[in-house]
Amino acid sequence: MRIISTVLALGLFIGLAGCNTMQGAGQDIQSGGEALSNEAARTQRDM
């Protein structure tokens, strides 16, 4: 029973860490998209 509890707890922690990692990746991608969009708007305005 102790092994099952340990495995479940470990799985929970890994799952939570994975969610945080994916959230951070999503925020990085969003920031990159916003920077690209801002640069495109500035280039179009300067033309």
DSSP file (Angstrom, degrees, kcal/mol; ACC not computed):
  #  RESIDUE AA STRUCTURE BP1 BP2  ACC     N-H-->O    O-->H-N    N-H-->O    O-->H-N    TCO  KAPPA ALPHA  PHI   PSI    X-CA   Y-CA   Z-CA
    1    1 A M     >        0   0    0      0, 0.0     4,-2.0     0, 0.0     5,-0.2   0.000 360.0 360.0 360.0 -35.4    0.0    0.0    0.0
    2    2 A R  H  >  +     0   0    0      1,-0.2     4,-2.2     2,-0.2     5,-0.1   0.874 360.0  52.0 -66.7 -36.8    2.9    2.4    0.8
    3    3 A I  H  > S+     0   0    0      2,-0.2     4,-2.6     1,-0.2    -1,-0.2   0.906 108.4  50.9 -66.1 -41.5    4.4    1.9   -2.7
    4    4 A I  H  > S+     0   0    0      1,-0.2     4,-2.5     2,-0.2    -2,-0.2   0.916 110.6  49.0 -62.7 -43.1    1.0    2.7   -4.4
    5    5 A S  H  X S+     0   0    0     -4,-2.0     4,-2.4     2,-0.2    -1,-0.2   0.901 111.7  49.4 -62.6 -41.6    0.7    5.9   -2.3
    6    6 A T  H  X S+     0   0    0     -4,-2.2     4,-2.5     2,-0.2    -2,-0.2   0.919 111.6  48.2 -64.3 -44.5    4.3    6.9   -3.2
    7    7 A V  H  X S+     0   0    0     -4,-2.6     4,-2.4     2,-0.2    -2,-0.2   0.908 112.5  48.8 -64.2 -42.3    3.7    6.3   -6.9
    8    8 A L  H  X S+     0   0    0     -4,-2.5     4,-2.2     2,-0.2    -2,-0.2   0.915 112.2  48.2 -64.4 -42.9    0.4    8.2   -6.9
    9    9 A A  H  X S+     0   0    0     -4,-2.4     4,-2.3     2,-0.2    -2,-0.2   0.914 112.1  49.5 -63.5 -42.8    2.1   11.2   -5.1
   10   10 A L  H  X S+     0   0    0     -4,-2.5     4,-2.3     1,-0.2    -2,-0.2   0.909 110.3  50.8 -62.8 -42.4    5.0   11.2   -7.5
   11   11 A G  H  X S+     0   0    0     -4,-2.4     4,-2.3     1,-0.2    -1,-0.2   0.884 109.1  51.8 -62.1 -39.4    2.6   11.1  -10.5
   12   12 A L  H  X S+     0   0    0     -4,-2.2     4,-2.3     2,-0.2    -2,-0.2   0.931 110.7  47.0 -62.9 -46.6    0.7   14.0   -9.0
   13   13 A F  H  X S+     0   0    0     -4,-2.3     4,-2.2     1,-0.2    -2,-0.2   0.896 112.6  49.1 -64.5 -40.3    3.8   16.1   -8.6
   14   14 A I  H  X S+     0   0    0     -4,-2.3     4,-2.3     2,-0.2    -1,-0.2   0.903 110.7  51.6 -65.4 -40.6    5.1   15.3  -12.1
   15   15 A G  H  X S+     0   0    0     -4,-2.3     4,-1.9     2,-0.2    -2,-0.2   0.914 110.8  47.1 -62.2 -43.7    1.7   16.2  -13.5
   16   16 A L  H  X S+     0   0    0     -4,-2.3     4,-2.0     2,-0.2    -1,-0.2   0.893 111.3  51.0 -66.1 -39.3    1.6   19.6  -11.8
   17   17 A A  H  X S+     0   0    0     -4,-2.2     4,-2.1     1,-0.2    -1,-0.2   0.891 108.8  52.6 -64.6 -38.7    5.2   20.3  -12.9
   18   18 A G  H  X S+     0   0    0     -4,-2.3     4,-2.4     2,-0.2    -1,-0.2   0.886 107.0  52.0 -64.1 -39.5    4.2   19.5  -16.5
   19   19 A C  H  X S+     0   0    0     -4,-1.9     4,-2.3     1,-0.2    -1,-0.2   0.919 110.4  48.1 -63.6 -43.5    1.2   21.9  -16.3
   20   20 A N  H  X S+     0   0    0     -4,-2.0     4,-2.3     1,-0.2    -1,-0.2   0.889 111.2  51.2 -64.4 -38.4    3.5   24.7  -15.1
   21   21 A T  H  X S+     0   0    0     -4,-2.1     4,-2.2     2,-0.2    -2,-0.2   0.927 111.5  46.4 -65.4 -44.4    6.0   24.0  -17.8
   22   22 A M  H  X S+     0   0    0     -4,-2.4     4,-2.4     2,-0.2    -2,-0.2   0.871 111.1  52.8 -66.6 -36.3    3.3   24.0  -20.6
   23   23 A Q  H  X S+     0   0    0     -4,-2.3     4,-2.1     2,-0.2    -1,-0.2   0.920 109.9  48.3 -64.9 -42.8    1.9   27.2  -19.2
   24   24 A G  H  X S+     0   0    0     -4,-2.3     4,-2.2     2,-0.2    -2,-0.2   0.894 111.0  50.5 -64.0 -40.3    5.3   28.9  -19.3
   25   25 A A  H  X S+     0   0    0     -4,-2.2     4,-2.4     1,-0.2    -1,-0.2   0.906 109.4  51.6 -64.4 -40.9    5.9   27.7  -22.8
   26   26 A G  H  X S+     0   0    0     -4,-2.4     4,-2.2     1,-0.2    -2,-0.2   0.892 109.6  49.3 -62.4 -40.0    2.5   29.1  -23.8
   27   27 A Q  H  X S+     0   0    0     -4,-2.1     4,-2.4     2,-0.2    -1,-0.2   0.892 110.4  50.8 -67.3 -39.2    3.4   32.5  -22.3
   28   28 A D  H  X S+     0   0    0     -4,-2.2     4,-2.2     2,-0.2    -2,-0.2   0.916 111.5  47.5 -63.4 -43.5    6.7   32.5  -24.1
   29   29 A I  H  X S+     0   0    0     -4,-2.4     4,-2.2     1,-0.2    -2,-0.2   0.895 111.5  51.0 -65.1 -40.0    5.1   31.8  -27.4
   30   30 A Q  H  X S+     0   0    0     -4,-2.2     4,-2.3     2,-0.2    -2,-0.2   0.910 109.5  50.1 -64.3 -42.2    2.4   34.4  -26.8
   31   31 A S  H  X S+     0   0    0     -4,-2.4     4,-2.2     1,-0.2    -2,-0.2   0.902 110.4  50.4 -62.7 -41.3    5.1   37.0  -26.0
   32   32 A G  H  X S+     0   0    0     -4,-2.2     4,-2.2     1,-0.2    -1,-0.2   0.899 110.5  49.7 -63.5 -40.9    7.0   36.1  -29.2
   33   33 A G  H  X S+     0   0    0     -4,-2.2     4,-2.4     2,-0.2    -2,-0.2   0.886 110.2  50.1 -65.1 -39.8    3.8   36.5  -31.3
   34   34 A E  H  X S+     0   0    0     -4,-2.3     4,-2.6     2,-0.2    -2,-0.2   0.905 110.4  50.0 -65.8 -41.0    3.1   39.9  -29.7
   35   35 A A  H  X S+     0   0    0     -4,-2.2     4,-2.3     2,-0.2    -2,-0.2   0.913 112.1  47.9 -63.5 -42.6    6.6   41.1  -30.5
   36   36 A L  H  X S+     0   0    0     -4,-2.2     4,-2.3     2,-0.2    -2,-0.2   0.908 112.4  49.1 -64.0 -42.7    6.3   39.9  -34.1
   37   37 A S  H  X S+     0   0    0     -4,-2.4     4,-2.2     2,-0.2    -2,-0.2   0.904 111.2  49.4 -64.4 -42.2    2.9   41.6  -34.4
   38   38 A N  H  X S+     0   0    0     -4,-2.6     4,-2.2     2,-0.2    -2,-0.2   0.904 111.4  49.0 -63.8 -41.5    4.2   44.9  -33.0
   39   39 A E  H  X S+     0   0    0     -4,-2.3     4,-2.4     2,-0.2    -2,-0.2   0.894 110.6  50.6 -65.8 -40.1    7.2   44.9  -35.3
   40   40 A A  H  X S+     0   0    0     -4,-2.3     4,-2.4     2,-0.2    -2,-0.2   0.907 111.0  48.9 -64.0 -41.5    5.0   44.2  -38.3
   41   41 A A  H  X S+     0   0    0     -4,-2.2     4,-2.1     2,-0.2    -2,-0.2   0.895 112.0  48.7 -65.2 -40.0    2.7   47.1  -37.4
   42   42 A R  H  X S+     0   0    0     -4,-2.2     4,-2.0     2,-0.2    -2,-0.2   0.907 111.6  49.1 -67.2 -41.2    5.6   49.4  -36.9
   43   43 A T  H  X S+     0   0    0     -4,-2.4     4,-0.8     2,-0.2    -2,-0.2   0.910 112.1  48.5 -63.9 -42.6    7.1   48.4  -40.3
   44   44 A Q  H >< S+     0   0    0     -4,-2.4     3,-0.6     1,-0.2    -1,-0.2   0.895 111.3  50.3 -64.9 -39.6    3.8   48.9  -42.0
   45   45 A R  H 3< S+     0   0    0     -4,-2.1    -1,-0.2     1,-0.2    -2,-0.2   0.864 109.3  51.4 -65.9 -36.6    3.3   52.3  -40.4
   46   46 A D  H 3<        0   0    0     -4,-2.0    -1,-0.2     1,-0.2    -2,-0.2   0.601 360.0 360.0 -78.2 -11.8    6.9   53.4  -41.4
   47   47 A M    <<        0   0    0     -4,-0.8    -1,-0.2    -3,-0.6    -2,-0.1   0.491 360.0 360.0 -75.4 360.0    6.3   52.5  -45.1
